[in-house]
Amino acid sequence: MNLRDLKHIWNQRYDVAFSQLEKLKDINLVATAFNTNIDAIYKITGKQLEKLIIENGFSLSEIKDISISQFRTPKDVVLGIVKCFSKGIAEEWIAEDKEVYDWLNNNIGYQRLQMGGQAGIIANVLALLKIKKVIAHTNSHPKLQAEQFLDLDNLFSFDADGKLVNSKKLERPNDIPLIHWIIEFDKGDSFTIEGQTFTCPKSNRFIATYDPMNMNLVMNNGFVSFMEKDNGIQYLLLSGFNPLLEKNNGVSLIKNTTILLEKWKSANPNMIVHLEVASTQDKVVRKAIAKELAPFAHSIGLNERETIDLLEVLDQDELASKTEKETNAINLFDALLYLMKTLKPQRIQLHMFGLYITIQDKNFKYTPSQNINGMITASVVSSSKAYNGELTQYDHLTLAQGIGVSDIGLNELNSLATKICKPELLENGVCEYEDFLISAVPTILVEKPKTLVGMGDTISSVSLLAGI
């Protein structure tokens, strides 16, 4: 089958997104935890980055092949941006020193504020999808944080007395704002230093985080108490472990969380727990997420970089290196298969550039066909976010419908189907492989996205819930 006919088949299948969005309104109760914060967004150009490099005295040799993934001095913000810009990758670096925050404030600033943190971003999206009740964990909820929540009557957080209050109207006046910097850049933009030009291969972002509360996984007592009761919670979307550091008891905090999760799952036996893996630079913490936390999740979501990062801490250096060198569907599928067998969730989903892949065991609640419907819906919603820059109204959710699936995604799907000798995967998106059920969807790609913040969180949460 030629590419044109294949694209026509998949574009027709995308019509299912409208009916799946309607089904989401039947979900009663979802909780999101733990990290809700405020993102300070700055879209940087190549010329602005070039100016920052020169003003801060970096030479060509210092900005080539940057290997560091953490701050040593405040000026390392520049190196973090250069690293991600030149490679087209996303990373998040954790700042322990407030001087990094001050440097960002004084030297870069921001163009706008928006909801940040996986828990906060997912809560806004799911509430907009008209799920009946969404409860967002907030360890800090001052007025500035409340302003980032959508003004929706199905979105709640806990006040200082442990009472559920509408998230937009809630204000805990003694709490402090938790602000993270998101430095975004565009594919094809470039800068030149000492005669050498660096061109960005893929639109992406660099995140610089100074957040002492999330770094210490401070939890809201009202949320914890609520989760320990049988409240009919259907889904718990879990993340926010990426700011933890080994030297700040990060591993102990993760182990303490697993104790809570055991109680919550016991109180809500029908609840599905989804773990969203995030860019975690501390390797000891990353390994604890894989070894200690992942076994408590029914479902796991990750992107290309996070997949490679997990391989590294699970002593799969050869596969990690191979996948990093050629980050394609074939190598990523091998990586996912290893993670599925090792971490043993019921479901694991990769959102890569142009293609989503889900591997599930035969006991998972949803069939592969339902997963296909969920991933298609997620592609429409997330690409609409990229196209519009934000999702604040219900009709924003389908703005990208009709753009059509990408050639990149179809070519990746074709390569994967050929490699594993499953031609049905290319047209149907579903096959069986080594006692696992596989589903894959070529996605809509927006050529010049207005934002990439929260894309992975949106994809994973909508994919899971829209499989209903």
C-alpha positions in Angstrom: 0.0 0.0 0.0 1.4 3.4 -0.9 1.8 6.3 1.5 -1.1 8.3 0.1 -3.6 5.4 0.6 -2.3 4.6 4.1 -2.6 8.3 5.1 -6.2 8.3 3.9 -7.0 5.2 6.0 -5.5 6.7 9.2 -7.1 10.1 8.6 -10.5 8.5 8.5 -9.8 6.6 11.7 -9.1 10.0 13.4 -12.9 10.7 13.3 -13.3 8.5 16.4 -11.8 11.4 18.5 -15.2 13.2 18.6 -17.1 10.2 20.1 -14.2 9.4 22.5 -14.3 13.0 23.9 -18.0 12.5 24.6 -17.3 9.2 26.5 -14.8 11.0 28.8 -17.7 12.9 30.3 -18.9 9.6 31.9 -15.7 9.3 34.1 -16.6 10.3 37.7 -13.5 11.0 39.6 -9.8 11.4 38.8 -6.9 12.6 41.0 -3.6 14.0 39.9 -0.4 14.3 42.0 2.1 15.5 43.1 3.7 18.5 41.4 1.6 21.6 40.7 3.5 24.8 40.1 3.8 27.9 37.9 5.7 27.9 34.6 7.5 31.0 33.5 7.6 30.7 29.7 10.2 32.3 27.5 10.6 31.6 23.8 14.2 32.3 22.9 15.6 32.9 19.5 19.0 31.9 18.1 20.1 35.6 18.1 19.1 36.0 21.7 20.9 32.9 22.7 24.0 34.0 20.7 23.9 37.3 22.7 23.7 35.4 26.0 26.6 33.2 25.1 28.8 36.2 24.3 27.7 38.3 27.2 28.5 35.5 29.6 32.0 34.8 28.2 31.5 31.3 26.8 33.9 30.2 24.1 33.2 27.8 21.2 35.0 25.0 22.9 32.8 25.4 26.0 29.5 25.1 24.1 30.4 22.2 21.9 29.4 18.7 23.1 28.1 19.8 26.5 27.8 16.8 28.7 26.7 18.3 32.0 23.1 17.9 33.1 23.1 20.0 36.3 23.9 23.4 37.5 27.4 24.2 38.8 26.9 28.0 38.7 24.0 30.2 37.7 25.5 30.9 34.3 25.2 27.2 33.5 21.6 28.1 32.5 23.2 29.2 29.2 24.9 25.9 28.7 21.6 24.0 29.4 19.8 26.0 26.8 22.6 25.6 24.3 22.7 21.8 24.9 19.0 21.4 24.3 18.8 23.9 21.4 21.7 22.4 19.5 20.4 18.8 19.9 16.7 19.5 19.7 16.2 17.7 23.0 14.3 18.4 26.3 15.9 18.4 29.7 15.1 19.6 33.1 17.8 20.7 35.5 17.2 21.1 39.2 18.7 24.1 41.0 19.4 23.8 44.7 20.8 27.4 44.9 18.4 30.3 44.8 21.1 32.2 42.9 20.0 30.3 39.7 16.4 31.5 40.2 17.7 35.1 40.7 19.9 34.8 37.6 17.0 33.7 35.5 14.8 36.5 36.9 17.4 39.1 36.2 18.9 37.9 32.9 16.0 36.2 31.0 12.6 37.0 32.7 9.5 35.6 31.1 6.9 36.4 28.5 3.9 34.8 30.3 3.0 32.5 33.2 1.0 29.3 32.9 0.1 26.2 34.8 3.2 24.0 35.4 4.0 20.6 36.9 2.6 17.3 35.5 -0.2 17.1 38.2 -1.4 20.7 37.5 -1.2 20.5 33.7 -3.0 17.1 33.6 -5.7 18.4 36.0 -6.5 21.4 33.8 -6.7 19.2 30.7 -8.9 16.5 32.3 -11.2 19.1 33.8 -11.6 20.7 30.4 -12.5 17.3 29.0 -15.5 17.5 31.3 -14.7 14.6 33.5 -17.2 14.9 36.4 -14.6 15.6 39.1 -10.9 16.2 39.0 -8.9 16.7 42.2 -5.4 18.3 41.9 -2.8 17.9 44.6 -1.2 21.3 45.4 1.6 21.5 48.0 1.4 25.3 47.6 -1.7 27.2 46.6 -1.3 31.0 46.8 -3.3 33.4 44.6 -0.8 33.3 41.8 -1.1 29.5 41.7 -4.9 29.6 41.8 -4.8 31.9 38.8 -3.2 29.2 36.7 -6.2 26.8 37.2 -9.0 26.9 34.6 -12.2 28.5 35.8 -14.2 25.2 35.8 -16.6 23.9 38.4 -15.3 20.3 38.2 -11.8 21.1 39.4 -10.9 20.9 43.1 -7.9 21.1 45.5 -7.7 21.1 49.3 -7.7 24.2 51.6 -5.6 24.5 54.7 -8.3 22.7 56.7 -8.4 19.7 54.4 -11.7 20.8 52.7 -12.3 20.4 49.0 -12.6 23.8 47.3 -12.7 24.9 43.7 -9.1 25.2 42.6 -9.5 28.6 40.9 -11.2 30.1 44.0 -8.9 28.6 46.6 -6.2 30.7 48.1 -3.8 29.6 50.9 -2.4 33.1 51.7 0.7 31.8 53.6 1.9 29.6 50.7 4.7 30.8 48.4 4.6 30.7 44.5 6.6 27.8 43.0 8.0 29.1 39.6 9.8 27.0 37.0 11.5 28.5 33.9 10.6 26.9 30.5 12.9 28.1 27.8 11.5 27.1 24.4 13.1 27.2 20.9 12.1 26.5 17.4 13.3 24.0 14.8 15.5 25.6 12.1 16.6 28.6 14.2 20.3 29.0 14.6 23.1 31.0 16.3 26.8 31.4 15.3 29.8 31.5 17.6 33.4 32.0 16.4 32.3 31.2 12.8 30.5 28.0 13.7 26.7 27.8 13.2 24.4 25.7 15.4 21.0 24.9 14.0 18.2 23.5 16.1 17.0 20.2 14.6 13.7 20.0 16.5 11.5 22.4 18.4 11.9 21.7 22.1 12.6 23.3 25.6 15.0 23.5 28.5 13.5 23.6 32.0 15.3 25.2 35.0 13.7 24.4 38.3 14.2 26.0 41.7 11.4 24.6 43.9 12.3 23.6 47.4 8.8 22.2 48.2 8.7 19.8 45.2 12.4 19.0 45.7 11.3 17.7 49.2 8.1 16.1 47.9 6.0 18.1 50.4 2.5 16.6 50.4 -0.9 18.2 51.2 -2.4 16.4 54.2 -6.0 16.9 52.9 -5.1 15.1 49.7 -3.3 12.2 51.5 -6.3 11.7 53.9 -8.8 11.8 51.0 -6.8 9.1 49.1 -6.8 6.8 52.1 -10.6 6.5 51.9 -12.8 4.6 49.4 -14.0 7.6 47.4 -14.5 5.8 44.1 -11.4 7.2 42.5 -11.1 5.7 39.0 -7.7 7.0 38.0 -4.6 8.4 39.8 -2.2 10.2 37.5 1.1 10.3 39.3 4.4 12.2 38.7 6.6 14.9 40.3 9.5 12.8 41.4 12.0 14.3 38.9 13.1 17.2 41.2 14.3 14.8 43.9 18.0 14.4 44.7 19.8 11.5 46.4 21.6 13.8 48.8 18.2 15.3 49.9 16.8 11.9 50.8 15.2 11.5 47.4 15.2 7.7 47.6 13.6 7.7 51.1 10.9 10.0 49.9 10.1 7.6 47.0 10.0 4.7 49.4 7.7 6.6 51.7 5.4 7.3 48.7 5.1 3.6 47.9 3.8 3.0 51.4 1.1 5.6 50.8 0.3 4.1 47.4 -0.2 0.7 48.9 -2.8 2.2 51.3 -4.5 4.2 48.5 -4.7 1.1 46.2 -6.1 -1.0 49.0 -8.8 1.7 49.8 -9.6 2.1 46.0 -9.1 -1.4 44.6 -10.5 -0.5 41.2 -8.3 2.6 40.8 -5.8 2.6 37.8 -2.5 4.2 38.8 -0.5 5.8 35.9 3.1 6.9 36.5 4.3 9.6 34.1 8.1 9.4 33.9 9.7 12.8 33.7 13.2 14.0 32.9 15.1 13.0 36.0 18.8 14.0 36.1 19.7 12.4 39.4 20.5 8.8 38.4 20.1 7.3 41.8 16.6 8.9 42.1 15.9 7.8 38.5 16.8 4.2 39.4 14.6 4.3 42.5 11.6 5.5 40.4 12.2 2.5 38.2 12.8 -0.1 40.9 10.7 1.2 43.8 7.9 3.2 42.3 7.1 1.6 38.9 5.9 -1.7 40.4 3.0 0.2 42.0 1.8 1.5 38.6 -0.6 -0.2 36.2 0.5 2.1 33.4 3.7 4.0 32.6 4.1 6.9 30.2 7.4 8.3 28.8 9.1 10.0 25.8 12.2 9.1 23.8 14.7 10.7 26.3 13.1 9.2 29.3 13.1 5.8 27.8 16.9 6.0 27.2 17.4 7.4 30.7 15.7 4.4 32.2 17.8 2.0 30.2 20.9 3.7 31.5 20.0 3.1 35.2 18.9 -0.4 34.5 22.3 -1.4 33.2 21.3 -1.5 29.6 24.1 0.7 28.4 24.4 -1.0 25.0 20.7 -0.7 24.2 20.6 2.9 25.6 23.6 3.9 23.4 22.1 2.3 20.3 18.7 4.0 20.9 20.3 7.4 21.5 22.5 7.1 18.4 19.4 6.1 16.3 16.3 7.3 18.1 13.8 5.5 15.8 10.7 3.4 16.3 12.6 0.1 15.9 15.2 0.8 18.7 12.6 2.4 20.9 10.3 -0.6 20.5 13.2 -2.9 21.7 13.7 -0.5 24.6 10.0 -0.5 25.5 9.8 -4.3 25.3 12.7 -4.5 27.8 11.1 -2.0 30.2 7.8 -3.9 29.9 9.5 -7.2 30.8 11.6 -5.7 33.6 9.3 -3.2 35.3 6.2 -5.4 34.7 3.4 -2.8 34.4 0.2 -3.8 32.7 0.7 -1.1 30.1 3.6 1.1 28.9 3.2 3.9 26.4 5.8 5.8 24.4 5.1 9.2 22.9 7.8 9.7 20.3 8.0 12.3 17.5 5.3 11.3 15.1 4.3 8.0 16.6 2.7 6.7 19.8 3.4 3.0 20.8 1.6 1.1 23.6 2.7 -2.4 24.8 0.2 -4.0 27.2 -0.3 -7.4 28.7 -3.5 -9.3 28.1 -4.9 -8.5 31.5 -5.1 -4.7 31.1 -8.6 -3.2 31.4 -8.6 -1.8 27.8 -8.2 -3.7 24.6 -5.6 -2.6 22.0 -8.4 -1.2 19.9 -9.5 0.9 22.8 -5.9 2.1 23.3 -5.9 3.1 19.6 -9.0 5.2 20.2 -7.3 6.8 23.2 -4.1 7.5 21.4 -5.9 9.1 18.5 -7.9 11.3 20.8 -4.6 12.3 22.6 -3.0 13.1 19.3 -5.9 15.5 18.4 -5.9 17.2 21.8 -2.1 17.5 22.2 -1.6 18.8 18.6 -4.4 21.3 19.2 -2.5 22.5 22.2 0.6 22.9 20.1 -1.3 24.6 17.4 -3.2 27.0 19.6 -0.6 27.5 22.4 -3.1 26.7 25.2 -6.3 24.8 25.9 -8.7 26.9 27.8 -12.0 26.2 26.1 -13.7 23.0 25.1 -13.7 23.9 21.4 -9.9 24.2 21.6 -9.6 20.5 22.0 -10.2 19.7 18.3 -8.6 22.6 16.5 -6.0 20.3 14.9 -8.5 17.8 13.7 -8.2 17.6 9.9 -4.5 18.5 9.7 -3.8 14.8 8.9 -1.3 12.3 10.2 2.4 13.0 9.5 4.6 11.2 6.9 7.2 10.9 9.7 4.9 8.9 11.8 3.7 6.7 9.0 7.3 5.9 7.9 8.3 5.1 11.5 5.2 2.8 11.8 6.1 1.1 8.5 9.7 0.5 9.6 8.5 -1.0 12.9 5.9 -3.3 11.3 8.5 -4.5 8.8 11.1 -5.1 11.4 8.8 -7.2 13.7 7.2 -8.9 10.7 3.7 -7.7 11.6 2.2 -6.0 8.5 -1.2 -5.7 10.2 0.4 -3.1 12.5 0.8 -0.7 9.6 -2.8 -0.5 8.6 -4.7 -1.6 11.7 -2.3 -0.3 14.4 -2.7 -3.5 16.4 -0.8 -6.8 16.6 0.3 -9.5 19.0 4.0 -9.9 19.8 5.7 -12.2 22.3 2.6 -12.6 24.4 2.1 -8.9 24.5 -0.5 -6.8 22.7 0.9 -3.9 20.6 -0.9 -0.8 19.4 0.6 2.1 17.5 -0.8 5.4 16.1 0.9 7.8 13.6 0.2 11.3 15.0 -0.6 14.8 13.8 2.5 17.0 13.9 2.2 20.8 14.0 4.9 22.4 11.9 5.5 25.4 14.1 4.1 24.7 17.5 3.2 27.7 19.7 4.1 25.6 22.8 5.5 22.2 23.7 5.1 22.5 27.5 2.9 19.8 28.9 2.6 17.9 25.6 3.8 14.6 27.1 1.6 14.9 30.1 -1.4 15.7 27.9 -0.7 12.8 25.6 -0.3 10.2 28.3 -3.3 11.2 30.4 -5.7 11.6 27.5 -4.5 8.4 25.8 -5.2 6.4 29.0 -8.6 7.9 29.9 -9.9 8.2 26.4 -9.5 4.5 25.9 -12.8 4.2 27.8 
